[in-house]
């Protein structure tokens, strides 16, 4: 199904959610509310999609249990303002059209006695203005959380969404407890509970999503046939570039990798861990001569993968030099670990030890740092140094 030119997918979970609304609220309120939620959820996602299309991006809409979402693929790097405006467009149009619908019905949307006097107006008031405002609360996965992440990104480039992902569940849990304890706010606790469910789904799905990512990517490199992915998951730009080089489109291959690095491509992808150095080499040969200076707007994930690919294809000097400049902008613990590996591979154990210390003091995941320390062959000599022994002991204790 297409609406305003956008592909729209209605999944079984969304239908189930609407049926639950009908059952829980009874008749006739349940039917009015389910119909209104369906309409305004679609309006909300169309708001996102239209705003994305205005930037030149392509978009598609999916409606699922508890939520809908519009995924989009930009054709160029989007500014923070453009990304924030796309996030704002959904709840914005939902609130405006909801208020307009009530006023056309002769209902004052600011008067409880007025909008609560009829099932239809009460359902529209909840599904339009109220859920729209609810979506502007600054926690993920709501649009307000996305906007807040873009604001944080101004001060912490590349870190805004990650910071919001850590803050959001804690803030929501505290709000839920507060609403339960304060009698006048207890009716609103249901909203906080729904938010917590969405956030727990987001956290709990992280591992299986990663597994699906890795399986599909690994299968592509090993067999030439990619596995199944669910949007917004995509194969890595390295796989796409590999395919383009094999078909003789070398310039397009370089553009794919550099466009992803600059944030001009959308989608979540898994690193090409299963690729052999021989598979990566033809792409790396062409990318390395066009490698731009790192920028604060570069994707940290993409830059870290690039550093790792340079290391794996026998260019530890280039990887260390590029990675150190990336770290100066991103303060990424993952990048610090990679620079340490490259320094150790070059025989500079002192510099490698310093980079490991830097990684431990940054945002590096302790489990990643520990596993790399004890398994990476480049760190064999380092593991005997007193400060590294202490670091391994501390990481083991923390685990």
C-alpha positions in Angstrom: 0.0 0.0 0.0 1.2 3.5 -0.8 0.0 6.8 0.6 1.2 10.1 -0.8 3.8 8.1 -2.6 5.2 6.4 0.5 5.2 2.6 1.0 3.1 1.8 4.1 3.3 -1.6 5.9 0.7 -2.4 8.5 2.1 -5.3 10.6 0.0 -7.8 12.6 1.2 -6.2 15.9 -0.5 -3.0 15.0 -3.8 -4.7 14.4 -3.5 -6.6 17.7 -2.8 -3.3 19.5 -6.0 -1.8 18.0 -8.0 -4.8 19.1 -6.7 -4.5 22.6 -7.8 -0.8 22.7 -11.3 -1.9 21.7 -11.4 -4.7 24.3 -10.0 -2.6 27.2 -12.1 0.5 26.5 -15.4 -1.3 25.6 -18.0 0.1 23.2 -18.4 2.6 21.8 -15.3 4.3 23.2 -13.0 1.5 22.1 -13.9 1.7 18.5 -13.7 5.5 18.4 -10.3 5.4 20.1 -8.9 2.6 17.9 -10.0 4.4 14.8 -8.6 7.7 16.0 -5.3 6.2 17.0 -5.0 4.5 13.6 -5.7 7.7 11.7 -3.4 9.9 13.8 -0.6 7.4 13.9 -0.6 7.4 10.2 -0.8 11.2 10.1 2.1 11.3 12.5 4.4 9.1 10.4 3.4 10.8 7.2 4.5 14.1 8.8 8.0 12.5 9.3 8.0 11.1 5.8 7.0 14.3 4.1 9.6 16.3 6.1 12.3 13.7 5.1 11.3 13.9 1.4 11.7 17.7 1.5 15.4 17.1 2.2 15.7 14.8 -0.8 15.4 11.5 1.2 13.3 8.5 0.4 11.0 7.2 3.2 8.8 4.3 4.1 6.3 3.8 6.9 5.6 0.8 9.1 2.9 0.5 11.8 3.6 -2.0 14.5 2.6 -2.9 18.1 2.5 0.2 20.4 4.1 2.4 17.7 4.7 3.3 14.1 7.8 4.5 12.5 9.0 6.2 9.4 12.4 5.1 8.1 14.2 7.3 5.6 17.3 7.2 3.5 19.0 10.6 2.9 20.7 11.4 -0.4 23.1 13.8 1.2 24.4 14.7 4.7 21.6 16.2 6.8 22.2 19.0 9.2 21.2 18.7 12.8 18.4 21.2 12.2 17.0 19.1 9.3 17.1 15.9 11.4 15.4 17.7 14.3 12.8 19.1 12.0 12.0 15.7 10.6 11.5 14.4 14.2 9.3 17.4 15.1 7.2 17.2 12.0 5.4 14.0 13.1 4.0 15.2 16.5 3.6 18.7 15.1 1.2 17.7 12.4 -0.6 15.3 14.8 -1.2 18.1 17.3 -2.3 20.7 14.7 -4.7 18.4 12.8 -6.1 17.0 16.1 -6.9 20.5 17.4 -8.3 21.5 14.0 -10.6 18.4 13.9 -12.0 19.2 17.3 -12.6 22.9 16.4 -14.4 21.8 13.2 -16.6 19.6 15.4 -17.4 22.7 17.5 -15.3 21.4 20.4 -13.0 23.6 22.5 -9.8 21.4 22.7 -8.7 23.3 25.8 -12.0 22.7 27.8 -12.2 19.3 29.5 -16.0 19.7 29.9 -16.2 20.3 26.1 -14.0 17.6 24.6 -15.0 15.0 27.3 -18.7 15.4 26.5 -18.7 12.9 23.7 -16.9 9.6 22.8 -15.8 10.9 19.4 -14.3 14.2 20.6 -12.6 12.5 23.6 -11.0 9.9 21.4 -9.7 12.5 18.9 -8.4 14.6 21.8 -6.4 11.7 23.2 -5.2 10.3 19.8 -4.3 13.7 18.4 -3.1 16.5 20.7 -2.4 14.4 23.8 -0.4 11.6 22.1 1.3 14.3 20.0 2.4 16.2 23.1 3.4 12.9 24.8 5.8 12.2 21.8 7.6 15.5 22.5 8.8 14.3 26.0 12.6 14.4 25.7 13.3 10.6 26.2 13.9 7.9 23.6 12.3 6.4 21.6 10.0 9.4 21.4 10.6 12.2 19.0 11.4 14.5 21.8 14.3 12.2 22.7 15.5 12.4 19.1 15.3 16.2 19.2 17.1 16.3 22.6 19.8 14.0 21.1 20.4 16.5 18.3 20.7 19.3 20.8 23.2 17.3 22.9 25.1 16.5 19.7 25.9 20.2 19.3 28.0 20.0 22.5 29.1 16.3 22.2 29.4 15.6 18.5 28.4 12.0 17.6 27.4 11.2 21.1 23.9 12.7 21.4 21.8 9.7 20.8 24.0 7.4 22.8 23.7 9.8 25.8 20.0 9.9 25.4 19.8 6.1 25.2 21.5 5.9 28.6 19.4 8.7 30.2 16.0 7.8 28.9 15.2 4.5 30.9 16.4 6.0 34.1 14.4 9.2 33.7 11.3 7.2 32.7 11.5 4.8 35.6 11.9 7.8 38.0 8.9 9.5 36.4 6.8 6.3 36.7 7.6 5.9 40.4 6.8 9.6 41.0 3.4 9.3 39.2 2.5 6.2 41.1 3.2 7.9 44.5 1.4 11.1 43.6 -2.3 10.4 43.6 -3.3 13.2 41.1 -0.7 11.9 38.6 -1.5 8.2 38.8 -3.7 8.2 35.6 -0.5 9.3 33.7 1.5 6.4 35.1 0.1 4.3 32.2 2.0 6.5 29.7 5.2 6.1 31.6 4.6 2.3 31.8 4.2 2.2 28.0 7.4 4.1 27.6 9.3 1.7 29.8 8.0 -1.2 27.8 9.2 0.4 24.6 12.6 1.2 26.1 12.9 -2.4 27.5 12.1 -3.7 24.0 14.8 -1.5 22.6 17.3 -2.7 25.1 16.3 -6.4 25.0 16.3 -6.5 21.2 19.8 -5.1 20.9 21.4 -8.5 21.1 19.1 -10.4 18.6 19.2 -7.4 16.2 23.0 -7.5 16.3 23.0 -11.2 15.7 20.7 -10.8 12.7 23.0 -8.0 11.4 26.1 -10.1 11.9 24.6 -13.3 10.4 23.4 -11.5 7.2 26.7 -9.6 6.8 28.8 -12.6 7.5 26.8 -14.8 5.1 27.3 -12.2 2.3 31.1 -12.3 2.6 31.3 -16.1 3.0 28.8 -17.2 0.3 28.2 -14.1 -1.8 24.5 -14.3 -0.9 23.4 -11.9 1.9 21.1 -13.1 4.7 17.7 -11.6 5.5 17.6 -8.1 7.0 14.7 -6.1 8.5 14.7 -2.3 7.9 16.4 -0.2 9.0 19.1 -2.9 8.9 21.3 -2.8 5.8 24.4 -4.5 4.6 27.7 -2.6 5.3 28.9 -0.1 2.8 32.0 -2.2 2.5 30.0 -5.1 1.1 28.3 -2.7 -1.4 31.7 -1.3 -2.4 33.1 -4.8 -2.8 30.3 -5.6 -5.2 30.8 -2.4 -7.1 34.5 -2.9 -7.5 33.9 -6.4 -8.8 31.5 -5.0 -11.4 34.1 -2.4 -12.5 32.4 0.6 -10.8 35.4 1.8 -8.8 34.5 5.4 -8.4 31.0 4.4 -7.1 32.6 2.0 -4.6 34.8 4.8 -3.1 31.7 7.1 -3.0 29.7 4.5 -1.0 32.4 4.2 1.7 33.1 8.0 2.0 29.4 8.9 1.8 28.7 6.6 4.7 31.6 8.0 6.7 30.2 11.5 6.2 26.7 10.5 7.3 25.1 10.8 3.9 23.7 7.3 4.0 21.1 5.9 6.4 20.6 2.4 7.9 22.2 0.3 10.6 24.9 -2.0 9.5 27.3 -4.6 10.9 31.1 -4.4 10.4 32.6 -6.7 7.7 34.2 -9.0 10.3 33.8 -12.0 8.0 35.5 -10.4 5.1 39.1 -11.6 4.3 41.9 -9.0 3.8 42.0 -10.1 0.2 38.3 -9.3 -0.2 38.7 -5.9 1.4 42.0 -4.9 -0.3 40.6 -3.8 -3.7 38.3 -1.4 -2.0 40.9 -0.2 0.5 43.4 0.5 -2.3 41.0 3.0 -3.8 39.7 4.5 -0.6 43.0 5.2 1.1 44.2 7.6 -1.6 41.0 9.6 -1.3 40.8 9.5 2.5 39.5 12.9 3.8 40.6 14.6 7.0 38.3 13.4 9.9 35.4 15.7 10.6 33.3 16.3 13.7 30.3 15.3 11.6 31.7 12.0 10.6 30.0 8.8 11.9 32.1 7.5 14.7 31.0 3.9 14.0 32.0 4.2 10.3 35.3 5.8 11.2 36.1 3.0 13.7 35.3 0.3 11.1 37.5 2.2 8.6 40.4 2.2 11.1 39.9 -1.5 11.7 39.8 -2.3 8.0 43.0 -0.4 7.4 44.6 -2.4 10.2 43.4 -5.7 8.9 44.7 -5.0 5.4 48.2 -4.4 6.6 48.2 -0.7 7.0 48.7 -0.2 10.8 50.7 3.0 10.3 47.9 4.6 8.3 45.2 3.2 10.7 47.0 4.6 13.8 47.5 8.0 12.2 43.9 8.3 11.0 42.5 6.7 14.2 44.3 9.2 16.5 42.8 12.1 14.6 39.4 10.5 14.8 39.8 10.0 18.5 40.7 13.7 18.9 37.2 14.6 17.6 35.1 11.7 18.9 36.8 10.5 22.1 35.6 7.0 21.1 37.0 4.2 23.3 36.6 1.8 20.5 38.9 3.9 18.3 41.4 4.2 21.2 41.6 0.4 21.4 42.2 0.1 17.7 44.9 2.7 17.7 46.5 0.8 20.6 46.5 -2.4 18.5 48.0 -0.6 15.6 50.7 1.0 17.8 51.6 -2.5 19.2 51.7 -4.0 15.7 54.2 -1.3 14.8 56.3 -2.2 17.8 55.6 1.0 19.8 54.6 -0.7 23.0 54.9 2.5 25.1 52.4 4.3 22.9 50.1 1.2 22.8 50.1 1.1 26.6 49.2 4.8 26.8 46.3 4.3 24.3 44.9 1.4 26.3 44.9 3.6 29.4 43.1 6.3 27.4 40.6 3.7 26.2 39.9 2.6 29.8 39.2 6.2 30.8 36.9 6.8 27.9 33.6 5.3 26.9 35.0 1.9 25.9 32.9 -1.0 26.9 34.8 -2.8 29.6 34.0 -6.3 28.1 35.3 -5.2 24.7 38.4 -3.7 26.2 39.1 -6.8 28.3 38.4 -9.3 25.6 40.7 -7.4 23.2 43.4 -7.1 25.8 43.5 -10.9 26.5 43.1 -12.1 23.0 44.6 -9.7 20.5 48.0 -11.1 19.4 49.5 -7.5 19.2 49.1 -7.2 23.0 51.2 -10.3 23.9 54.1 -8.3 25.1 51.9 -5.7 26.7 50.2 -8.2 28.9 53.3 -8.5 31.1 53.5 -4.8 31.9 52.5 -4.0 35.5 50.0 -1.2 34.5 48.3 -3.6 31.9 48.2 -6.4 34.5 46.5 -4.0 36.9 44.1 -2.9 34.1 43.1 -6.5 33.3 42.6 -7.2 37.0 40.4 -4.1 37.4 38.3 -5.0 34.3 37.9 -8.6 35.6 36.8 -7.2 39.0 34.3 -4.8 37.3 32.8 -7.7 35.3 
